[in-house]
Amino acid sequence: MKDFRPPLILRNRHVQTILNSLKLRKPLVIHRAKPMLKAARSHILDCGQGVRLQGYYSPRPEPGKDLCILIHGWEGSADSMYLTSAAGFLWNTGFDVFRLNLRDHGRTHHLNRELFHSCRIAEVVGAVKKIEEIFPHRRLLIAGFSLGGNFALRVAVRAPAAGIRLDHAAGVCPVLYPPNAMAAMENGLFIYHLYFLRKWRKSLAI
């Protein structure tokens, strides 16, 4: 990764972040991910202690050898463009993919009574364990974006104790220390604070 250099016009972190969320990208992302989306099937996972999480499993036409679980960021969902784009790329290169919705993300607010917060790691570990049981593969991988990256890394730490045979884990811009992330959001470029505040209010109103 030290050798990676994005194109000159994409080296600014704000440009990368904002362009990623532009709806103008959606037709291209959907087109590239169309086979993966066509193969997707919704599943409700029993994560233990009465918790249910939902996600989409997209198997390859041929018997899958590797399965990658993808986790979105805060106020994103399994249908977020960045997650759909990554899932489509992985599927097109030979991976089966499971796009997991965290609690209260996507259209899943009805599944659990209590609200989502970032300490609910046990249920995500339970979801990964259930996915491994239902969809056995040669190798199991997990990756997440932002807060989802935080969850992915914490799942990897807890995987041995939970009996999960996890082969690889990755976090894309993971939130490592939430207070710093909140301070950056509140004191940084104002559009980020407005964006997340609007999405959070909308989510709480559902």
Backbone hydrogen bonds in HBPLUS format (Angstrom, degrees):
<---DONOR---> <-ACCEPTOR-->    atom                        ^
c    i                          cat <-CA-CA->   ^        H-A-AA   ^      H-
h    n   atom  resd res      DA  || num        DHA   H-A  angle D-A-AA Bond
n    s   type  num  typ     dist DA aas  dist angle  dist       angle   num
A0004-PHE N   A0001-MET O   3.08 MM   3  5.20 157.8  2.13 104.6 111.6     1
A0010-LEU N   A0007-PRO O   2.86 MM   3  5.39 154.0  1.92 118.5 127.3     2
A0011-ARG N   A0008-LEU O   3.33 MM   3  5.49 167.9  2.35 113.9 113.4     3
A0016-GLN N   A0012-ASN O   3.09 MM   4  6.41 163.5  2.11 157.6 161.8     4
A0017-THR N   A0013-ARG O   3.07 MM   4  6.21 161.9  2.11 143.1 147.9     5
A0018-ILE N   A0014-HIS O   2.92 MM   4  6.01 170.2  1.92 153.8 156.5     6
A0019-LEU N   A0015-VAL O   2.94 MM   4  5.87 166.9  1.96 151.1 155.5     7
A0020-ASN N   A0016-GLN O   3.19 MM   4  6.13 150.1  2.28 138.3 146.0     8
A0021-SER N   A0018-ILE O   3.06 MM   3  5.44 140.4  2.22 107.0 117.4     9
A0022-LEU N   A0019-LEU O   3.21 MM   3  5.24 157.6  2.27 103.4 110.1    10
A0025-ARG N   A0022-LEU O   3.15 MM   3  5.96 162.5  2.18 120.1 123.9    11
A0026-LYS N   A0023-LYS O   3.05 MM   3  5.24 145.4  2.17 104.2 114.3    12
A0029-VAL N   A0025-ARG O   3.02 MM   4  6.21 165.8  2.04 160.5 165.1    13
A0030-ILE N   A0026-LYS O   2.84 MM   4  5.98 171.7  1.85 165.0 166.7    14
A0031-HIS N   A0027-PRO O   2.96 MM   4  6.04 153.1  2.03 140.2 148.0    15
A0032-ARG N   A0028-LEU O   3.01 MM   4  6.24 165.3  2.03 152.8 155.6    16
A0033-ALA N   A0029-VAL O   2.97 MM   4  6.12 148.0  2.08 146.6 156.0    17
A0034-LYS N   A0031-HIS O   3.36 MM   3  5.17 164.3  2.39 100.4 104.6    18
A0037-LEU N   A0033-ALA O   2.91 MM   4  6.12 163.5  1.94 162.7 168.4    19
A0038-LYS N   A0034-LYS O   2.87 MM   4  5.99 153.4  1.95 151.8 159.1    20
A0039-ALA N   A0035-PRO O   3.12 MM   4  6.31 142.1  2.27 139.9 148.9    21
A0040-ALA N   A0037-LEU O   3.21 MM   3  5.07 148.7  2.31  96.3 105.6    22
A0041-ARG N   A0057-TYR O   2.95 MM  16  5.34 139.7  2.11 129.9 141.4    23
A0057-TYR N   A0041-ARG O   2.94 MM  16  5.34 159.8  1.98 152.5 149.2    24
A0043-HIS N   A0055-GLY O   2.84 MM  12  5.51 153.6  1.91 160.4 163.1    25
A0055-GLY N   A0043-HIS O   3.00 MM  12  5.51 151.8  2.08 152.2 161.0    26
A0045-LEU N   A0053-LEU O   2.66 MM   8  5.22 177.6  1.66 169.4 168.8    27
A0053-LEU N   A0045-LEU O   3.13 MM   8  5.22 151.5  2.22 138.9 146.4    28
A0047-CYS N   A0051-VAL O   2.91 MM   4  5.36 162.7  1.94 154.4 156.8    29
A0051-VAL N   A0048-GLY O   3.11 MM   3  5.68 169.4  2.12 120.5 123.2    30
A0101-ASN N   A0054-GLN O   2.89 MM  47  5.61 157.4  1.94 154.7 160.8    31
A0056-TYR N   A0099-ARG O   2.93 MM  43  5.15 151.8  2.01 134.2 142.1    32
A0099-ARG N   A0056-TYR O   2.87 MM  43  5.15 155.0  1.93 147.6 148.9    33
A0058-SER N   A0097-VAL O   2.74 MM  39  5.19 169.6  1.75 166.0 168.7    34
A0097-VAL N   A0058-SER O   3.10 MM  39  5.19 164.6  2.12 135.6 139.7    35
A0138-ARG N   A0065-LYS O   2.76 MM  73  4.99 124.3  2.07 125.2 142.3    36
A0139-ARG N   A0065-LYS O   3.07 MM  74  6.57 149.8  2.16 150.6 158.2    37
A0096-ASP N   A0066-ASP O   2.98 MM  30  6.16 172.3  1.98 165.6 163.3    38
A0067-LEU N   A0139-ARG O   3.02 MM  72  6.39 159.9  2.07 156.2 161.5    39
A0141-LEU N   A0067-LEU O   2.84 MM  74  6.12 161.3  1.87 163.8 166.1    40
A0068-CYS N   A0096-ASP O   2.97 MM  28  6.36 161.4  2.00 150.0 152.6    41
A0098-PHE N   A0068-CYS O   2.99 MM  30  6.29 157.6  2.04 148.4 149.0    42
A0069-ILE N   A0141-LEU O   2.84 MM  72  6.18 164.1  1.86 144.1 145.6    43
A0143-ALA N   A0069-ILE O   2.89 MM  74  6.32 154.2  1.96 167.6 174.9    44
A0070-LEU N   A0098-PHE O   2.85 MM  28  6.20 162.4  1.89 157.1 161.3    45
A0100-LEU N   A0070-LEU O   2.99 MM  30  6.11 162.2  2.02 168.1 172.7    46
A0071-ILE N   A0143-ALA O   2.96 MM  72  6.40 143.2  2.10 144.3 155.3    47
A0145-PHE N   A0071-ILE O   3.10 MM  74  6.53 147.6  2.20 161.4 170.3    48
A0076-GLY N   A0073-GLY O   2.99 MM   3  5.26 154.1  2.06 130.0 128.3    49
A0080-SER N   A0077-SER O   3.07 MM   3  5.24 169.5  2.09 110.3 113.2    50
A0084-THR N   A0080-SER O   2.83 MM   4  6.04 165.5  1.86 162.3 167.2    51
A0085-SER N   A0081-MET O   2.78 MM   4  5.86 158.7  1.82 150.0 156.2    52
A0086-ALA N   A0082-TYR O   3.09 MM   4  6.18 162.0  2.12 137.8 142.4    53
A0087-ALA N   A0083-LEU O   2.85 MM   4  5.97 163.1  1.88 149.6 155.1    54
A0088-GLY N   A0084-THR O   2.85 MM   4  5.92 156.9  1.90 145.7 152.2    55
A0089-PHE N   A0085-SER O   3.02 MM   4  6.23 158.0  2.07 146.9 152.6    56
A0090-LEU N   A0086-ALA O   2.97 MM   4  6.21 168.0  1.99 153.4 156.3    57
A0091-TRP N   A0087-ALA O   2.88 MM   4  6.00 162.1  1.91 149.3 154.8    58
A0092-ASN N   A0088-GLY O   2.92 MM   4  6.03 159.3  1.97 146.1 152.0    59
A0093-THR N   A0089-PHE O   3.11 MM   4  6.32 128.4  2.39 139.4 152.4    60
A0093-THR N   A0090-LEU O   3.15 MM   3  5.17 137.1  2.34  95.3 107.4    61
A0095-PHE N   A0090-LEU O   2.99 MM   5  5.42 165.1  2.01 145.5 141.6    62
A0094-GLY N   A0091-TRP O   3.12 MM   3  5.30 166.0  2.14 109.1 112.2    63
A0105-HIS N   A0102-LEU O   3.10 MM   3  5.50 142.2  2.25 142.7 137.4    64
A0111-LEU N   A0108-THR O   3.04 MM   3  5.59 165.8  2.06 120.2 124.7    65
A0120-ARG N   A0117-HIS O   3.25 MM   3  6.06 166.4  2.27 126.5 128.0    66
A0121-ILE N   A0119-CYS O   2.78 MM   2  5.51 141.1  1.93 101.0  91.2    67
A0124-VAL N   A0121-ILE O   3.07 MM   3  5.22 124.4  2.39 100.3 114.9    68
A0125-VAL N   A0121-ILE O   2.96 MM   4  6.27 159.6  2.00 159.4 165.3    69
A0126-GLY N   A0122-ALA O   2.90 MM   4  6.14 153.5  1.97 142.3 150.3    70
A0127-ALA N   A0123-GLU O   2.88 MM   4  6.09 143.2  2.02 134.7 144.3    71
A0128-VAL N   A0124-VAL O   2.97 MM   4  6.25 160.9  2.01 150.7 154.5    72
A0129-LYS N   A0125-VAL O   2.94 MM   4  6.16 158.3  1.98 150.3 156.6    73
A0130-LYS N   A0126-GLY O   2.98 MM   4  6.17 156.4  2.03 143.8 150.0    74
A0131-ILE N   A0127-ALA O   2.88 MM   4  6.15 157.6  1.93 150.4 156.8    75
A0132-GLU N   A0128-VAL O   2.94 MM   4  6.15 159.1  1.98 149.0 154.4    76
A0133-GLU N   A0129-LYS O   3.07 MM   4  6.34 148.9  2.17 143.4 151.7    77
A0134-ILE N   A0130-LYS O   2.91 MM   4  6.13 162.7  1.94 156.3 160.3    78
A0135-PHE N   A0131-ILE O   2.86 MM   4  5.76 162.6  1.89 151.6 156.8    79
A0167-ASP N   A0140-LEU O   2.80 MM  27  5.53 156.3  1.86 154.6 162.8    80
A0142-ILE N   A0168-HIS O   3.07 MM  26  6.47 146.2  2.19 139.5 149.7    81
A0170-ALA N   A0142-ILE O   2.97 MM  28  6.49 139.7  2.14 143.9 155.9    82
A0144-GLY N   A0170-ALA O   3.12 MM  26  6.65 141.9  2.27 143.5 154.4    83
A0172-VAL N   A0144-GLY O   2.82 MM  28  6.15 170.2  1.83 163.3 166.6    84
A0148-GLY N   A0145-PHE O   2.79 MM   3  4.73 133.6  2.01 143.4 130.6    85
A0146-SER N   A0172-VAL O   2.90 MM  26  6.15 167.4  1.92 170.2 167.8    86
A0149-GLY N   A0146-SER O   2.92 MM   3  5.01 128.6  2.19  97.9 112.2    87
A0150-ASN N   A0146-SER O   3.16 MM   4  6.63 144.7  2.30 144.4 153.9    88
A0175-VAL N   A0146-SER O   3.19 MM  29  5.40 147.7  2.30 112.4 110.2    89
A0151-PHE N   A0147-LEU O   3.03 MM   4  6.43 155.8  2.09 147.2 152.8    90
A0152-ALA N   A0148-GLY O   2.89 MM   4  6.10 157.3  1.94 143.9 150.5    91
A0153-LEU N   A0149-GLY O   3.03 MM   4  6.22 160.9  2.07 148.5 152.2    92
A0154-ARG N   A0150-ASN O   3.05 MM   4  6.28 156.2  2.11 147.5 154.4    93
A0155-VAL N   A0151-PHE O   2.83 MM   4  6.04 151.6  1.91 152.0 160.1    94
A0156-ALA N   A0152-ALA O   3.07 MM   4  6.32 155.0  2.13 143.1 149.6    95
A0157-VAL N   A0153-LEU O   3.14 MM   4  6.46 149.3  2.24 142.7 150.0    96
A0158-ARG N   A0154-ARG O   3.13 MM   4  6.34 151.5  2.21 143.7 150.8    97
A0159-ALA N   A0155-VAL O   2.79 MM   4  5.75 120.6  2.14 147.3 163.6    98
A0162-ALA N   A0158-ARG O   3.12 MM   4  6.29 142.3  2.27 150.5 161.8    99
A0162-ALA N   A0159-ALA O   3.08 MM   3  5.08 126.2  2.38  98.2 112.8   100
A0164-ILE N   A0159-ALA O   2.91 MM   5  4.80 166.5  1.93 147.4 143.8   101
A0163-GLY N   A0160-PRO O   3.15 MM   3  5.16 158.3  2.20 102.3 108.7   102
A0180-ASN N   A0177-TYR O   2.94 MM   3  5.69 129.2  2.21 127.2 138.5   103
A0181-ALA N   A0177-TYR O   3.31 MM   4  6.59 154.0  2.38 143.6 150.9   104
A0181-ALA N   A0178-PRO O   3.03 MM   3  4.93 112.7  2.50  94.8 111.6   105
A0182-MET N   A0178-PRO O   2.88 MM   4  6.14 159.5  1.92 161.8 166.5   106
A0183-ALA N   A0179-PRO O   2.99 MM   4  6.16 159.8  2.03 145.4 151.1   107
A0184-ALA N   A0180-ASN O   2.93 MM   4  6.09 156.9  1.98 146.7 152.9   108
A0185-MET N   A0181-ALA O   3.01 MM   4  6.20 150.3  2.10 142.6 150.6   109
A0186-GLU N   A0182-MET O   2.95 MM   4  6.14 157.1  2.00 150.6 156.5   110
A0187-ASN N   A0183-ALA O   2.92 MM   4  5.88 147.6  2.02 145.9 154.1   111
A0188-GLY N   A0184-ALA O   2.85 MM   4  5.23 125.3  2.15 133.6 141.8   112
A0192-TYR N   A0189-LEU O   3.16 MM   3  6.12 154.1  2.23 129.3 133.8   113
A0194-LEU N   A0190-PHE O   3.13 MM   4  6.43 166.5  2.15 157.5 161.1   114
A0195-TYR N   A0191-ILE O   2.90 MM   4  5.90 154.6  1.96 139.5 147.0   115
A0196-PHE N   A0192-TYR O   3.03 MM   4  6.24 173.0  2.04 157.3 157.1   116
A0197-LEU N   A0193-HIS O   2.96 MM   4  5.95 157.2  2.01 146.7 154.0   117
A0198-ARG N   A0194-LEU O   2.96 MM   4  6.00 160.4  2.00 145.5 150.6   118
A0199-LYS N   A0195-TYR O   3.13 MM   4  6.35 160.7  2.17 145.3 150.6   119
A0200-TRP N   A0196-PHE O   2.83 MM   4  5.91 157.2  1.88 148.1 154.7   120
A0201-ARG N   A0197-LEU O   2.99 MM   4  6.12 164.5  2.02 149.1 152.9   121
A0202-LYS N   A0198-ARG O   3.09 MM   4  6.23 158.3  2.14 144.3 150.4   122
A0203-SER N   A0199-LYS O   2.93 MM   4  6.13 149.9  2.03 142.6 151.0   123
A0204-LEU N   A0200-TRP O   2.94 MM   4  6.21 160.6  1.98 154.2 158.5   124
A0205-ALA N   A0201-ARG O   3.08 MM   4  6.23 137.0  2.27 140.7 151.7   125
A0206-ILE N   A0203-SER O   3.23 MM   3  5.50 155.3  2.30 105.4 112.6   126
